[in-house]
């Protein structure tokens, strides 16, 4: 049953569409520092190769030069330490004004901390999008922030998105133990607490999408052995090389059927400040291959995009 549900996880696409009016909208740039962390380590798991964490949380001061974003940031995220990736979701509640910013982020630890995020505003900030990039800060335990707010109130918002893709996916069952995050690197508890981590990796994926044409994707997802929620991250690439970063979240019903969602969180080129996402449904397969850990399937997705 685990294999069947894991291969039902939906992928993401990139979109190489014509430029919209929003892409040319006014941008207000800002800088800042994130610090004063209150961190809850979540739960860590590992084996001789893998080291992953789920449900880590962080509250931090977002000292941003634009007062519309200066305030408290609250984040929940997962980590794949060996891959050097982390990803999640959260919000900023500004110190002033009646609103907040929410969205998704994905990051890399392989060349210093680099985090990409897009947040959509609500309340006093409804209609605005903030694009933020975090890098290692000037002081220990800080991150430097740079980005801009797309001043697009009254401009084009989210627009319909449809896509159709076919994927080859590999399934792995990682026989791990729970680790004590009080140590670094984390150490196994005594006696050991076993746990199985389900990992799915996109071997290849290609398809078509409105606003886009032909696209390719790469990425992976991990299942939290405690909650059963599967999350992951990756990149989708357009024919011209522009990219969309994405975060995937899937929950499972009592029959083991995945309820998937994919969320855009910035990118490159025309998709630098992309937001939106989609849900998907398998239309063909999964088809077994010569390798029982590899399957193939096709799916359609429906959602929205703003860029």
C-alpha positions in Angstrom: 0.0 0.0 0.0 2.9 2.4 0.7 4.2 1.9 -2.8 0.9 2.5 -4.4 0.3 5.8 -2.5 3.8 7.1 -2.9 3.7 6.8 -6.7 0.5 8.8 -6.7 2.4 11.9 -5.6 2.0 14.7 -8.2 4.9 16.6 -9.7 5.2 20.3 -10.7 5.7 22.2 -13.9 7.2 25.3 -15.1 5.5 27.9 -17.3 7.1 29.7 -20.2 4.2 32.0 -21.0 4.0 35.4 -22.6 4.9 38.3 -20.3 2.0 39.7 -18.3 1.3 43.2 -17.2 2.2 42.2 -13.6 5.7 41.2 -14.7 6.3 44.9 -15.6 4.6 46.2 -12.5 6.5 48.6 -10.2 8.8 46.9 -7.7 9.8 48.4 -4.3 13.1 46.9 -3.1 14.1 46.2 0.5 16.9 44.7 2.6 17.0 43.3 6.1 18.3 40.9 8.7 16.6 37.9 10.2 17.7 37.0 13.7 16.7 36.3 17.4 15.6 32.8 16.6 13.3 30.6 18.7 13.8 27.2 17.2 12.0 23.9 17.8 14.1 21.1 16.3 11.3 18.8 15.2 12.0 15.1 14.7 15.2 13.8 13.1 15.7 10.4 11.4 18.6 8.7 9.8 20.6 5.7 8.7 24.2 5.2 7.6 23.5 7.5 4.6 20.4 9.6 5.2 19.7 12.4 7.7 16.2 14.1 7.5 14.0 16.1 9.7 10.3 17.0 9.8 8.2 19.6 11.5 11.0 21.9 12.5 9.7 25.3 13.5 11.3 28.7 13.8 10.1 32.1 15.0 12.4 35.0 14.1 12.5 38.8 13.9 12.4 39.9 10.3 14.1 43.3 10.5 13.2 44.5 7.0 13.6 48.0 5.7 10.1 48.1 4.2 7.7 48.5 7.2 5.1 46.4 5.4 7.3 43.3 6.0 9.1 44.2 9.3 7.8 41.9 12.0 7.6 38.3 13.3 8.3 35.4 10.9 7.0 32.0 11.8 8.2 29.0 9.7 7.6 25.2 9.5 10.0 23.2 7.4 11.6 19.8 6.6 15.3 19.1 6.0 17.2 16.6 3.9 20.8 17.2 5.2 22.5 14.8 2.7 20.8 16.5 -0.3 21.5 19.9 1.3 17.8 20.9 0.9 15.2 22.4 3.1 11.7 23.5 2.3 8.5 24.6 4.0 5.8 27.3 4.6 5.0 30.1 6.9 4.1 33.7 7.4 5.3 37.2 8.4 3.0 39.3 10.7 4.2 42.9 10.4 4.5 45.1 13.5 2.2 47.6 11.9 -0.9 47.4 9.7 -3.8 45.0 9.6 -2.6 42.1 7.5 0.0 39.4 7.0 2.1 37.6 4.4 1.9 33.9 3.7 3.7 31.5 1.4 6.2 28.8 0.7 10.0 28.6 0.5 12.8 26.3 -0.6 16.4 26.5 0.3 19.9 25.0 -0.2 22.6 24.5 2.3 25.3 23.2 -0.1 26.9 26.6 -0.8 25.9 28.5 2.4 22.3 29.0 3.2 20.3 30.3 0.3 16.5 30.5 0.7 14.0 31.6 -1.9 10.4 32.6 -1.0 7.4 34.3 -2.3 4.6 35.5 0.0 1.2 36.9 -0.8 -0.3 39.6 1.2 -3.7 39.8 2.9 -5.7 42.4 4.8 -4.0 45.8 4.3 -1.5 44.0 1.9 -4.0 42.2 -0.2 -3.1 42.2 -3.9 0.7 42.4 -3.2 3.4 39.8 -3.7 6.8 39.9 -1.8 9.8 38.1 -3.3 12.5 37.4 -0.6 16.0 35.8 -0.8 17.9 34.9 2.4 21.6 34.3 2.5 24.2 33.9 5.3 24.1 37.0 7.5 26.9 39.4 8.7 26.8 38.0 12.2 26.5 34.4 13.5 22.9 33.1 13.7 21.6 35.7 11.3 20.5 35.7 7.7 20.7 38.6 5.2 17.4 39.4 3.4 17.0 41.1 0.0 14.0 41.4 -2.3 11.1 43.5 -3.5 7.4 43.9 -3.3 5.4 43.8 -6.5 3.2 46.8 -6.4 0.4 45.3 -8.4 -2.8 46.2 -6.6 -5.6 46.2 -9.1 -3.4 44.5 -11.7 -3.8 40.9 -13.0 -4.0 38.4 -10.2 -4.0 34.6 -10.3 -5.0 33.1 -13.7 -6.2 29.6 -14.6 -3.6 26.9 -15.1 -3.9 23.5 -16.7 -1.2 21.0 -17.4 -0.6 17.4 -18.5 2.6 15.5 -17.6 4.1 12.0 -17.6 6.6 10.9 -15.0 9.0 8.1 -14.2 9.5 7.9 -10.5 11.7 5.8 -8.1 10.5 4.7 -4.7 12.8 4.0 -1.8 12.1 2.7 1.7 14.7 4.0 4.1 15.1 1.9 7.3 16.0 4.6 9.7 16.1 5.3 13.5 14.9 8.4 15.3 17.7 10.6 16.3 18.2 12.9 19.3 18.6 16.5 18.1 20.1 17.6 21.4 23.4 16.4 19.8 25.0 17.5 16.5 25.2 15.5 14.5 22.1 13.9 16.0 22.6 10.6 17.8 20.3 7.5 18.0 18.2 7.2 21.1 18.9 4.3 23.5 17.2 1.9 23.0 16.8 2.6 19.2 13.5 3.8 17.9 13.0 2.4 14.3 11.2 4.3 11.6 10.7 3.8 7.9 11.0 6.9 5.6 9.3 6.7 2.2 11.2 8.7 -0.5 10.1 9.3 -4.1 12.4 10.8 -6.6 11.5 12.1 -10.1 13.7 10.2 -12.5 12.3 12.1 -15.5 9.2 14.1 -16.2 8.0 16.0 -19.3 4.7 17.6 -20.3 2.7 20.4 -21.7 1.0 23.3 -19.9 -1.1 26.4 -20.6 1.1 29.5 -20.5 4.1 27.3 -21.1 4.4 24.7 -23.8 6.8 21.8 -23.1 8.4 21.7 -19.7 10.6 19.4 -17.6 10.9 18.9 -13.8 13.1 17.4 -11.1 12.7 16.9 -7.4 11.8 14.5 -4.6 9.4 14.0 -1.6 9.8 12.4 1.8 7.0 10.9 4.0 7.0 11.9 7.6 6.7 8.5 9.5 4.8 10.1 12.4 2.1 12.2 10.6 2.0 10.4 7.2 2.3 13.7 5.4 4.6 13.7 2.4 6.5 16.9 1.5 9.2 17.7 -1.0 10.8 20.3 -3.2 12.2 20.7 -6.7 12.6 22.8 -9.8 10.7 23.0 -13.0 12.4 24.3 -16.1 10.9 26.0 -19.2 12.4 25.6 -22.7 14.2 28.9 -22.4 15.8 27.9 -19.1 13.6 30.0 -16.8 12.8 28.0 -13.6 10.1 27.7 -11.0 10.9 26.5 -7.5 8.2 24.4 -5.9 7.1 22.8 -2.6 4.9 19.6 -2.7 2.5 18.6 0.1 0.4 15.4 0.1 -1.9 13.9 2.7 -3.5 10.5 2.5 -7.1 9.4 3.2 -8.1 6.2 4.9 -7.9 4.3 1.6 -4.3 5.4 1.0 -5.3 7.8 -1.8 -3.0 10.9 -2.0 -4.5 14.4 -1.8 -1.7 16.4 -3.5 -0.9 20.1 -3.8 2.1 21.9 -5.4 3.0 25.4 -4.4 5.2 27.9 -6.4 7.7 29.9 -4.4 9.8 32.0 -6.8 12.1 31.2 -9.6 14.3 32.8 -12.2 13.7 35.1 -15.2 10.1 36.0 -15.7 9.1 33.6 -12.9 11.3 35.3 -10.3 8.2 36.3 -8.2 5.9 33.5 -9.2 3.1 32.4 -6.8 0.2 30.0 -7.1 0.1 26.2 -7.6 -2.1 23.3 -8.6 -3.6 19.9 -7.6 -3.4 16.9 -9.9 -5.0 13.6 -10.7 -3.5 10.5 -12.3 -5.0 9.8 -15.7 -2.8 6.8 -16.9 -0.9 4.2 -14.9 1.0 3.6 -12.8 2.7 1.2 -15.1 5.2 -1.3 -13.6 8.7 -1.4 -15.1 11.6 -3.9 -15.0 12.6 -2.4 -11.7 9.8 -2.9 -9.1 10.9 0.3 -7.4 10.4 2.4 -10.5 7.0 3.2 -12.0 5.5 5.4 -14.8 2.3 7.4 -14.8 0.7 10.4 -16.4 -1.5 13.0 -14.7 -3.4 16.2 -15.3 -3.3 19.3 -13.0 -5.5 22.3 -12.5 -4.6 25.4 -10.5 -3.6 29.0 -10.8 -0.5 31.0 -11.4 0.6 34.6 -10.9 3.9 36.0 -12.1 
